[in-house]
Amino acid sequence: MQRTLLNGRPEPEVIVNFADGLAYSKGKMEEAFRNGLFDKKPSKAPKDSFNAKKEDVELILRELEIPRVQAERALADAKGDLSAALLALIKP
């Protein structure tokens, strides 16, 4: 369904071309919204049950001077084993 503007002309179809090579059409996006495609609630990713010890994270931060996220990820991958996390971080 094409809407008309106040001057009587139909509203132009808006197509946006993005750098990834895809193009998006205004009409198709509006139809997707009307069909309830976006009414579904997003599913939550399962949260890791692992909680790194604060002392271990602080030790890695102090010794290796890396971002906190990277230190926590290394500890999570090593299942809380500090020595394994340190070895994983310093291996080339």
N, C-alpha and C positions, 0 to 999 in steps of 0.2 A: 504494500500500500504506500503510495507516494503522497506526501503531504504537499500542500501549496502554501506559498508565502502570501503576505498581505497584498503584494502587487499582482497576484494571480498566476505567477509563474510557479512551476513545480520546484520543490526543493531539490537541489542537485544531489546526486549520489556521491557520497564522500568515500574515496578510496585512498588509503594511506599505504605507501610503499616503504617498508623498513629495510634496513641494511642487511638483514638476514635473508632477503630475497622474497619474503612473504608479503602479501598484500591483504588488507583487511577492508571489508566493505561495511558501511554503516548499516545498510538494510539487513545484511546477514547477522550482524551483531545484535540488532534490535530483535530480530526473530528468535535468536538463541535465548535472549532474556525473556521473551514472551512465552517460550515453550518450557520455561522452568529449569533450564539447564543449570543456572547459577543459584537456584533455590536450595539445592542440597547443601547440607552443612559439611564443611571440609573435615576429612578424617584426620585425627591427630596421630602423629608419628609416635611409635612406642618410645617412652622415655627410658633411658638407661637407668637401671636400678643401682649402678655403681656410683658411689660418692667418694671422691678422692680425699685423702686426709689433708687438712689444711697445711700441716707441717711439711708434708712431702711436696706439695705444690710450691710452697714458699722456698724450700731448699732448691728445687729445680730452677725456679725463677732467679734466685740469688746466684747460683753457681753458673748457669748457662746463659742467663740474660736473654731469655726468649719470652714471647707473649704468654700470658696466663692460659689462654685457650689451647695453645700448643702443648703446654705442660700437662694440663688436665687430660687432653686427648691421649698423650703418651702414657699417662698413668692408667687411663681406662683401657687402652689396648693391652697393657701389661697386667691387667686385672689387679691393680693396686701394688704390684711388686716394684718398689722403688729402684732397686738395682737393675732390673730388666728395663724399666722405663729410661733410666739414664743411659744404659748401653744402646738402646734403640735410638736415642736422640743424638749420640755422638758418632754412631757408625755412619760412614759415608754412603 
